[in-house]
Amino acid sequence: MRIFLTGASGLVGAAFARAAARRGHAVTGIVGGFTGELPGLAARRSLDLGDESAVTAALLEVFPDAIVNCAAISVPETCDADPARAQTLNVALPTVLARLAHHLSARLVHISSEQVFDGSRTSSYAIGDATSPINLYGRQKIESERAVQAQATEFAVTLRAPLLMGNSPGGKRSTHERLFADWAAGRPVKLYADEFRQTCTAENLAEVILELCERRDVRGVCHWAGAELLSRYELGRRIRTHFKLSETEAPISAITRAETPEAAKKRQACLALDLAPLYGLLKTQPQTIEAQIAELHVPATSRDWYFSRQ
Ligand SMILES: NC(=O)c1ccc[n+]([C@@H]2O[C@H](COP(=O)([O-])OP(=O)(O)OC[C@H]3O[C@@H](n4cnc5c(N)ncnc54)[C@H](OP(=O)(O)O)[C@@H]3O)[C@@H](O)[C@H]2O)c1
């Protein structure tokens, strides 16, 4: 299969490129500013994905069987800092890709987020549940879901993903990589003991995306996540234990949402996803936290700190 991949240098895109190459697909990966190595790509283009005509030209040149959209402004605070840029990447880009997918009869897999929900309940959110975003990022993700489905009803699937673990090309994007960066720099790490997430790894999500490239019968919005719900604080503690770091070397303080009422307004307390109908339909299985943590590497950017510890 010829696959056009945006966000090839991101946490999910890079994992997808590796997984697709293992399965013999030819992936053309679009990157922005990243210049490091990216295994798995048959071809690589550096492009501003905010430039609609450049995106259209690059895509028509590849004439793909499938388009995988992993590009985004994926950090809520970055969306708040530059809403117009976030709107271009998070909404306008998927809209253009969906229109092109429709014209080419190409499969489109677009990635959305658990943050379309407000996280105010403790039971799982199902795909039919009403969305209720509490931040700009979540609102943009819903807008993208609607645009993608409107433009490419017969070709598109949108996958809502949870907080991600995994190993990113730059070593700075995923949950454990951010923790390592803080520990190495001596910055205090405060994690919420009352915020719960159903994490999965980018590598596991990539396997799901790959299956969805091949399963054109699956359309509309779907959910994917891990097999367990855990607080951010407990997740941090488990990561620390896995890497055999002590409490002194890698301190973590537990905080609660009540201690940070302003920040809590834009943060979801509990995001649990019901994986129907994908669970059972795909070969890929949701992973336990233990299995996710076992896949993590010491980030390249923190190696000196980690291996020079006494
Ligand atoms: N990370 C999470 O925890 C998480 C959770 C749920 C859902 N998601 C969603 O999953 C998808 C993938 O997220 P991710 O974490 O892999 O994202 P990421 O690591 O932040 O990567 C973003 C990608 O977008 C590219 N990009 C951004 N602006 C660009 C531009 N103007 N032109 C070209 N490329 C541009 C970046 O390229 P360069 O770096 O080369 O500039 C990078 O490859 C996104 O839709 C995100 O919203 C992520």
The ligand as an SDF file (V2000), in Angstrom:
LIG
                    3D

 48 52  0  0  0  0  0  0  0  0999 V2000
    0.5810   12.7940   22.5390 N   0  0  0  0  0  0  0  0  0  0  0  0
   -0.5380   12.4600   23.1600 C   0  0  0  0  0  0  0  0  0  0  0  0
   -0.5380   12.1590   24.3760 O   0  0  0  0  0  0  0  0  0  0  0  0
   -1.8420   12.4100   22.3840 C   0  0  0  0  0  0  0  0  0  0  0  0
   -2.9930   11.9990   23.0600 C   0  0  0  0  0  0  0  0  0  0  0  0
   -4.2050   11.8940   22.3490 C   0  0  0  0  0  0  0  0  0  0  0  0
   -4.2510   12.2380   21.0080 C   0  0  0  0  0  0  0  0  0  0  0  0
   -3.1120   12.6820   20.3780 N   0  0  0  0  0  0  0  0  0  0  0  0
   -3.2170   13.0280   18.9520 C   0  0  0  0  0  0  0  0  0  0  0  0
   -2.4460   12.0900   18.2230 O   0  0  0  0  0  0  0  0  0  0  0  0
   -1.9220   12.7170   17.0470 C   0  0  0  0  0  0  0  0  0  0  0  0
   -0.4020   12.5650   17.0530 C   0  0  0  0  0  0  0  0  0  0  0  0
    0.1020   13.2330   18.2160 O   0  0  0  0  0  0  0  0  0  0  0  0
    1.6390   13.2100   18.6000 P   0  0  0  0  0  0  0  0  0  0  0  0
    1.7120   13.2150   20.0800 O   0  0  0  0  0  0  0  0  0  0  0  0
    2.3400   12.1670   17.8200 O   0  0  0  0  0  0  0  0  0  0  0  0
    2.0780   14.6600   18.0920 O   0  0  0  0  0  0  0  0  0  0  0  0
    3.5240   15.3070   18.1890 P   0  0  0  0  0  0  0  0  0  0  0  0
    4.5070   14.3480   18.7510 O   0  0  0  0  0  0  0  0  0  0  0  0
    3.3370   16.6310   18.8500 O   0  0  0  0  0  0  0  0  0  0  0  0
    3.9110   15.5430   16.6640 O   0  0  0  0  0  0  0  0  0  0  0  0
    3.2830   16.5170   15.9030 C   0  0  0  0  0  0  0  0  0  0  0  0
    3.7100   16.3410   14.4670 C   0  0  0  0  0  0  0  0  0  0  0  0
    3.0940   17.3880   13.6900 O   0  0  0  0  0  0  0  0  0  0  0  0
    4.0930   17.9660   12.8750 C   0  0  0  0  0  0  0  0  0  0  0  0
    3.7470   19.3610   12.5720 N   0  0  0  0  0  0  0  0  0  0  0  0
    3.2380   20.2910   13.4140 C   0  0  0  0  0  0  0  0  0  0  0  0
    3.0620   21.4500   12.7630 N   0  0  0  0  0  0  0  0  0  0  0  0
    3.4940   21.2500   11.4800 C   0  0  0  0  0  0  0  0  0  0  0  0
    3.5660   22.0510   10.3170 C   0  0  0  0  0  0  0  0  0  0  0  0
    3.1460   23.3310   10.3040 N   0  0  0  0  0  0  0  0  0  0  0  0
    4.0520   21.5140    9.1740 N   0  0  0  0  0  0  0  0  0  0  0  0
    4.4870   20.2190    9.1510 C   0  0  0  0  0  0  0  0  0  0  0  0
    4.4140   19.3890   10.2160 N   0  0  0  0  0  0  0  0  0  0  0  0
    3.9410   19.9100   11.3660 C   0  0  0  0  0  0  0  0  0  0  0  0
    5.3740   17.8650   13.6680 C   0  0  0  0  0  0  0  0  0  0  0  0
    6.4760   17.9880   12.7880 O   0  0  0  0  0  0  0  0  0  0  0  0
    7.9190   18.5550   13.2640 P   0  0  0  0  0  0  0  0  0  0  0  0
    8.1430   18.1320   14.6730 O   0  0  0  0  0  0  0  0  0  0  0  0
    8.8660   17.9290   12.2690 O   0  0  0  0  0  0  0  0  0  0  0  0
    7.8360   20.0320   13.1200 O   0  0  0  0  0  0  0  0  0  0  0  0
    5.2200   16.4540   14.2470 C   0  0  0  0  0  0  0  0  0  0  0  0
    5.6130   15.4960   13.3000 O   0  0  0  0  0  0  0  0  0  0  0  0
   -2.3960   14.1790   17.1140 C   0  0  0  0  0  0  0  0  0  0  0  0
   -3.5790   14.3080   16.3740 O   0  0  0  0  0  0  0  0  0  0  0  0
   -2.6830   14.3900   18.5830 C   0  0  0  0  0  0  0  0  0  0  0  0
   -3.6040   15.4300   18.7910 O   0  0  0  0  0  0  0  0  0  0  0  0
   -1.9080   12.7660   21.0310 C   0  0  0  0  0  0  0  0  0  0  0  0
  1  2  1  0
  2  3  2  0
  2  4  1  0
  4  5  1  0
  4 48  2  0
  5  6  2  0
  6  7  1  0
  7  8  2  0
  8  9  1  0
  8 48  1  0
  9 10  1  0
  9 46  1  0
 10 11  1  0
 11 12  1  0
 11 44  1  0
 12 13  1  0
 13 14  1  0
 14 15  2  0
 14 16  1  0
 14 17  1  0
 17 18  1  0
 18 19  2  0
 18 20  1  0
 18 21  1  0
 21 22  1  0
 22 23  1  0
 23 24  1  0
 23 42  1  0
 24 25  1  0
 25 26  1  0
 25 36  1  0
 26 27  1  0
 26 35  1  0
 27 28  2  0
 28 29  1  0
 29 30  1  0
 29 35  2  0
 30 31  1  0
 30 32  2  0
 32 33  1  0
 33 34  2  0
 34 35  1  0
 36 37  1  0
 36 42  1  0
 37 38  1  0
 38 39  2  0
 38 40  1  0
 38 41  1  0
 42 43  1  0
 44 45  1  0
 44 46  1  0
 46 47  1  0
M  CHG  2   8   1  16  -1
M  END
$$$$
